[in-house]
Amino acid sequence: MGRIAVYGLTIVMLLANGGVYAWGREAHRSIGALAIEAMDSRAKQKLYALLGTSNSDTIVDWCIWPDAFRATNEGAWTAPLHFVNIPEGAGTYLASRDCANDMCVTEAIPRYALELADSSLSQQQRVEAFAFVCHFVGDLSQPLHAGFGSDRGGNNVQVFLHGEQMSLHGFWDWGLINTKFADWQPLYRLLRNKFQFSPRKTFIEEMAVRWTNQSHRLAATRAYPGGSIINQPFEDQAWSLMQQQMVLGARNLATVLNAALRVPVGSQEVQQ
C-alpha cells in the first residue's frame, strides 16, 4: 500500500495546486460517482473491498489520478493513453493506423479492464487499473479525445469563452464546465436527477472501438464553433452535448466495471 498512499498524496498536492485535468476534475469525478452508483451490487462490493473504502469522495479521487500520474516523470509514458487521433476524412478508427503499439485510449480501456479483473495481480496493480479504467472511459466520452491529429484534438485551435482565451480542447475539457460548477457534487446531482441510464449487460473489446467512433463523429460534426468566439447558441448546444456525453461515459464505465469485477478472469464477458 506504500506506493498507493504516495499516489494518493500526489493527488492531494496537485489538487491543492489547482492543476488542469482532462474533462475537468468535476466531470471525471461525476462520471465515476454515477457509474459506481449504477454498478451491480456484487461488483460494487468487490470494488469497495479492493479500494478499502466505500467513501465516494475517496473513490472518485482515483478517477483523476491518471492525470496526476501523467504529470510525473514516472508516469509520462501514459500520455498517449488519454486520447486517440483519427485522420481527417477517415471517419472511423483503425488500430493499425491510429494506435501505434496499442498506445491510445481505445486499446487502453480493455487492457486495464483485464488487469482490474485479474485477482492474481497485486492490490496496487488492480487499484491503478481501476483508476485508469475510470479515467480513460471518461476521456473517451469527450469528443475531442477522439479528434483529429492535424490540430491535436483541438489543442491547436484557440477560442474565446466569455472573453477568456483557451484551446478548443480546453473548452470541451474544463472551460465550459468551470463556468457552471466549482465542485463536482452539484454537477453529479444535476446529471443524476436529469438522466436515467442502466449499464449494458456485457463488455467486449469492440465496444471501445464503437465508443471511439461515436466520439469521433461528434468531434467531426458538433465540436467546432463557426469562429473563434463561442457564441450563446454554440455554448448552449455544447453544454447539452457535454451532459449527454458525461452520462454516456458513466454508463460505459459501469458496464466495464461490472464486467471486470463480477465475473472470473478469462471470461468471455471481459475479453472478447
C-alpha positions as CSV (number, residue, x, y, z in Angstrom):
1,M,0.0,0.0,0.0
2,G,3.0,2.3,0.3
3,R,3.0,3.3,-3.4
4,I,-0.7,3.7,-3.4
5,A,-0.5,6.0,-0.4
6,V,2.1,8.1,-2.2
7,Y,-0.1,8.4,-5.3
8,G,-2.9,9.5,-3.1
9,L,-0.7,12.2,-1.6
10,T,0.2,13.2,-5.2
11,I,-3.5,13.7,-6.0
12,V,-4.0,15.9,-2.9
13,M,-0.9,18.0,-3.7
14,L,-1.9,18.6,-7.3
15,L,-5.5,19.4,-6.4
16,A,-4.1,22.0,-3.9
17,N,-2.1,23.5,-6.8
18,G,-5.2,23.7,-9.0
19,G,-3.8,21.7,-11.9
20,V,-5.8,21.4,-15.1
21,Y,-7.4,18.0,-15.8
22,A,-8.8,16.4,-19.0
23,W,-12.6,16.5,-18.9
24,G,-12.1,18.6,-15.7
25,R,-11.8,17.2,-12.2
26,E,-15.6,17.8,-11.8
27,A,-16.5,15.8,-14.8
28,H,-14.3,12.8,-14.1
29,R,-15.4,12.6,-10.5
30,S,-19.1,12.9,-11.5
31,I,-18.7,10.2,-14.2
32,G,-17.1,7.9,-11.6
33,A,-19.8,8.6,-9.0
34,L,-22.6,8.0,-11.4
35,A,-21.1,4.8,-12.6
36,I,-20.4,3.4,-9.2
37,E,-24.0,4.1,-8.1
38,A,-25.2,2.2,-11.2
39,M,-23.0,-0.8,-10.7
40,D,-24.2,-4.3,-9.9
41,S,-24.2,-4.7,-6.1
42,R,-21.8,-7.7,-6.2
43,A,-19.3,-5.8,-8.4
44,K,-19.7,-2.7,-6.2
45,Q,-18.8,-4.7,-3.0
46,K,-15.7,-6.1,-4.7
47,L,-14.6,-2.6,-5.7
48,Y,-15.1,-1.4,-2.1
49,A,-13.0,-4.3,-0.8
50,L,-10.3,-3.7,-3.4
51,L,-10.0,0.0,-2.6
52,G,-10.5,-0.4,1.1
53,T,-13.3,2.1,1.3
54,S,-16.9,2.8,0.3
55,N,-16.5,6.5,0.6
56,S,-17.4,8.0,-2.8
57,D,-15.2,11.1,-2.3
58,T,-12.1,8.9,-1.8
59,I,-13.0,6.5,-4.7
60,V,-13.6,9.2,-7.3
61,D,-10.3,10.8,-6.5
62,W,-8.8,7.8,-8.1
63,C,-10.6,8.7,-11.3
64,I,-8.4,11.8,-11.7
65,W,-5.2,10.1,-10.5
66,P,-4.1,9.2,-14.1
67,D,-3.7,13.0,-14.9
68,A,-1.6,13.5,-11.8
69,F,0.5,10.4,-12.6
70,R,1.0,11.6,-16.2
71,A,2.4,14.8,-14.9
72,T,5.3,12.9,-13.1
73,N,8.5,11.6,-14.7
74,E,7.4,8.1,-13.8
75,G,4.1,8.4,-15.5
76,A,4.9,10.5,-18.5
77,W,4.8,7.4,-20.7
78,T,1.0,7.2,-20.2
79,A,0.3,10.5,-22.0
80,P,-0.8,8.8,-25.3
81,L,-3.2,6.6,-23.5
82,H,-5.6,9.6,-22.8
83,F,-6.6,10.1,-26.5
84,V,-6.7,8.7,-30.0
85,N,-6.3,10.8,-33.2
86,I,-8.0,9.8,-36.4
87,P,-7.1,11.4,-39.8
88,E,-9.5,13.8,-41.4
89,G,-11.7,12.0,-43.8
90,A,-11.0,8.6,-42.4
91,G,-14.3,8.6,-40.5
92,T,-13.6,5.6,-38.2
93,Y,-10.9,4.2,-36.0
94,L,-8.3,1.7,-37.4
95,A,-6.0,0.3,-34.8
96,S,-3.0,-0.3,-37.1
97,R,-3.1,3.3,-38.3
98,D,-4.3,5.2,-35.2
99,C,-2.9,3.3,-32.3
100,A,0.8,2.5,-32.6
101,N,2.0,-0.1,-30.2
102,D,-1.6,-0.1,-28.7
103,M,-0.7,3.2,-27.0
104,C,-4.1,5.0,-27.2
105,V,-7.2,5.3,-25.2
106,T,-9.2,2.8,-27.3
107,E,-6.8,0.0,-26.6
108,A,-6.0,1.0,-23.0
109,I,-9.6,0.5,-21.8
110,P,-9.9,-3.2,-22.4
111,R,-6.3,-3.7,-21.3
112,Y,-6.8,-2.2,-17.9
113,A,-10.2,-3.8,-17.6
114,L,-8.5,-7.1,-17.8
115,E,-5.9,-6.0,-15.2
116,L,-8.7,-4.9,-12.8
117,A,-10.4,-8.3,-13.3
118,D,-7.2,-10.3,-12.6
119,S,-7.2,-11.3,-8.9
120,S,-3.7,-12.8,-9.4
121,L,-2.3,-9.3,-9.7
122,S,-1.3,-7.2,-6.6
123,Q,-3.7,-4.8,-5.0
124,Q,-1.6,-1.9,-6.2
125,Q,-1.8,-3.0,-9.8
126,R,-5.5,-3.5,-9.6
127,V,-6.2,-0.2,-7.9
128,E,-4.1,1.5,-10.6
129,A,-6.1,-0.4,-13.2
130,F,-9.3,0.9,-11.7
131,A,-8.0,4.4,-11.8
132,F,-7.0,4.1,-15.5
133,V,-10.3,2.5,-16.5
134,C,-12.4,5.2,-14.7
135,H,-10.3,7.9,-16.3
136,F,-9.9,6.6,-19.8
137,V,-13.6,5.7,-20.2
138,G,-14.4,9.2,-19.1
139,D,-11.8,10.7,-21.5
140,L,-13.2,8.8,-24.5
141,S,-16.7,10.2,-23.9
142,Q,-15.2,13.7,-24.6
143,P,-15.4,14.1,-28.4
144,L,-12.0,15.8,-28.9
145,H,-10.2,12.9,-27.1
146,A,-11.1,11.1,-30.4
147,G,-10.4,14.0,-32.6
148,F,-8.0,14.9,-35.4
149,G,-4.3,14.7,-35.3
150,S,-4.0,17.7,-37.6
151,D,-4.9,20.1,-34.8
152,R,-4.0,17.8,-31.9
153,G,-7.6,17.2,-30.9
154,G,-8.5,20.9,-30.9
155,N,-5.4,21.8,-28.8
156,N,-4.1,24.0,-31.6
157,V,-7.4,25.8,-32.1
158,Q,-7.8,28.9,-30.0
159,V,-11.3,30.2,-28.9
160,F,-12.7,32.8,-26.6
161,L,-15.4,31.9,-24.0
162,H,-16.8,34.9,-22.1
163,G,-13.7,36.8,-23.1
164,E,-11.3,34.2,-21.8
165,Q,-8.9,32.6,-24.3
166,M,-8.4,28.8,-24.3
167,S,-7.9,26.0,-26.7
168,L,-11.0,24.4,-28.1
169,H,-9.9,21.2,-26.4
170,G,-9.8,23.1,-23.2
171,F,-13.2,24.5,-23.8
172,W,-14.6,20.9,-24.0
173,D,-12.4,19.5,-21.2
174,W,-12.9,22.1,-18.5
175,G,-13.6,25.6,-19.8
176,L,-17.4,25.5,-20.1
177,I,-17.9,23.2,-17.1
178,N,-15.9,25.6,-14.9
179,T,-18.3,28.5,-15.8
180,K,-21.1,26.5,-14.3
181,F,-19.7,24.4,-11.4
182,A,-16.9,24.9,-8.9
183,D,-17.1,21.4,-7.5
184,W,-18.2,18.0,-8.6
185,Q,-21.1,17.3,-6.3
186,P,-23.5,19.8,-7.8
187,L,-22.7,18.6,-11.3
188,Y,-23.1,15.0,-10.2
189,R,-26.5,15.8,-8.7
190,L,-27.6,17.6,-11.9
191,L,-26.7,14.7,-14.1
192,R,-28.2,12.1,-11.6
193,N,-31.5,14.0,-11.5
194,K,-31.8,14.8,-15.2
195,F,-30.8,11.5,-16.8
196,Q,-31.6,7.8,-16.2
197,F,-29.4,5.0,-17.5
198,S,-28.5,1.4,-17.0
199,P,-25.2,-0.3,-17.7
200,R,-25.1,-2.8,-20.6
201,K,-25.1,-6.4,-19.6
202,T,-21.7,-7.3,-21.1
203,F,-18.5,-5.6,-22.1
204,I,-16.4,-6.8,-25.1
205,E,-13.3,-5.1,-26.5
206,E,-15.1,-4.0,-29.7
207,M,-17.3,-1.7,-27.5
208,A,-14.3,0.6,-27.0
209,V,-14.0,0.9,-30.8
210,R,-17.6,1.8,-31.1
211,W,-17.3,4.4,-28.3
212,T,-14.3,5.8,-30.2
213,N,-16.2,6.1,-33.5
214,Q,-19.1,7.7,-31.7
215,S,-17.0,10.4,-30.1
216,H,-15.1,10.9,-33.4
217,R,-18.4,11.5,-35.2
218,L,-19.2,14.2,-32.7
219,A,-15.8,15.7,-33.0
220,A,-16.3,16.0,-36.7
221,T,-19.9,17.3,-36.7
222,R,-20.5,19.2,-33.4
223,A,-17.3,20.1,-31.6
224,Y,-16.1,23.1,-33.7
225,P,-17.7,26.6,-33.5
226,G,-18.1,28.7,-36.6
227,G,-15.4,31.1,-35.4
228,S,-13.1,31.8,-32.6
229,I,-15.8,33.4,-30.4
230,I,-18.0,31.0,-28.6
231,N,-21.5,32.4,-29.1
232,Q,-24.5,31.6,-26.9
233,P,-26.1,29.1,-29.3
234,F,-22.9,27.1,-29.6
235,E,-22.4,27.3,-25.8
236,D,-25.9,26.0,-25.2
237,Q,-25.7,23.1,-27.7
238,A,-22.2,22.2,-26.4
239,W,-23.4,22.2,-22.8
240,S,-26.3,19.9,-23.7
241,L,-23.9,17.6,-25.5
242,M,-21.4,17.6,-22.7
243,Q,-24.1,16.5,-20.2
244,Q,-25.2,13.7,-22.5
245,Q,-21.6,12.5,-23.0
246,M,-20.8,12.5,-19.3
247,V,-23.8,10.3,-18.7
248,L,-22.8,8.1,-21.6
249,G,-19.4,7.9,-20.1
250,A,-20.9,6.8,-16.7
251,R,-23.0,4.1,-18.4
252,N,-20.0,2.8,-20.3
253,L,-17.8,2.9,-17.2
254,A,-20.4,1.0,-15.1
255,T,-20.5,-1.6,-17.9
256,V,-16.8,-2.1,-17.8
257,L,-16.6,-2.2,-14.0
258,N,-19.4,-4.7,-13.8
259,A,-17.8,-7.0,-16.3
260,A,-14.3,-6.7,-14.7
261,L,-15.4,-7.3,-11.1
262,R,-18.4,-9.5,-11.4
263,V,-17.1,-12.4,-13.4
264,P,-13.9,-14.6,-13.2
265,V,-10.8,-13.6,-15.1
266,G,-10.6,-15.1,-18.6
267,S,-14.4,-15.0,-19.0
268,Q,-15.7,-14.1,-22.5
269,E,-17.6,-11.3,-21.0
270,V,-14.5,-9.4,-20.1
271,Q,-12.3,-10.4,-23.0
272,Q,-13.9,-10.8,-26.4
